[in-house]
Amino acid sequence: MNPYKINSERRLLTVNHLAEMKQQGEKIACLTAYDASFSALLDEAGIDVILVGDSLGMVIQGNSSTVPVTLDDMVYHSRCVTRGRRRAFVISDMPFMSYSTVEQALQSAARLMQQGGAQMVKLEGAHADIVSCLVAQGIPVCGHLGLLPQSINQLGRYKIQGTVSEMAEQMIQDALNIEQAGASLLVLECVPAALAQTITRQLEIPVIGIGAGLDCDGQVLVLYDILNIESGRKPKFFKDFMTGSASVLEAVKKYRQAVKKQTYPAPEHCY
Ligand code: KIV
């Protein structure tokens, strides 16, 4: 047995691995996690990317939106997650109002990386100017377009985005701008599958979808949703992987497999 083989299989994924996966057509399986135990379990199941999402404001803290989540919360949960994993790439969300100026964005991202151990930060919206300043300081960035949960008080409700042609055109342009500013990844949330396909084909960087169809380069879901822990109204892209699984580990492995083999999302999960 070659001990180095095991080592190399378990080595920490980097931003380069994610870019290679897109080039090679391998789908990227991503889930959220907020603590060390679930982080270790997701890692064991072979999840490629763990997102420390500000969705923790809802599923961990019991708030009705992500707006109350603070930078301290994100640093704390990022640290828990990065301690738990061995291989998975970790992205941390920049919370509401932690990137309203370039200076503030730099300080927030620095804390997520230095204290939280994040390998990349994610920010919502078309902020190419902020993305390029972060990238210039060596901070890998993930953009997030489509439904922007931090803007819920402007939107009024969580709903599909980019259905009107001008908004779709704008989203394509925003995605190109974010890529040009140096982002390494893009999340598209709740957008029509056809629009997500266009954006995924136009960008060189990997595009990760949530409610954005099958043609994205990978999928992300909230862990508590795939485990069917969350009660209340389910989004169209919801899929319970827990029912019929013997353990949480098995449910997560099924999710990973479904993403890799492109059996999730199915047409009924798409807009
Ligand atoms: O906060 C979050 O969990 C997210 C998602 C993309 C699911 O941003």
Residues whose N, C-alpha, C, O or C-beta is under 5 A from the ligand:
A	BS01	KIV	T32 G53 D54 S55 I210 L221 V222
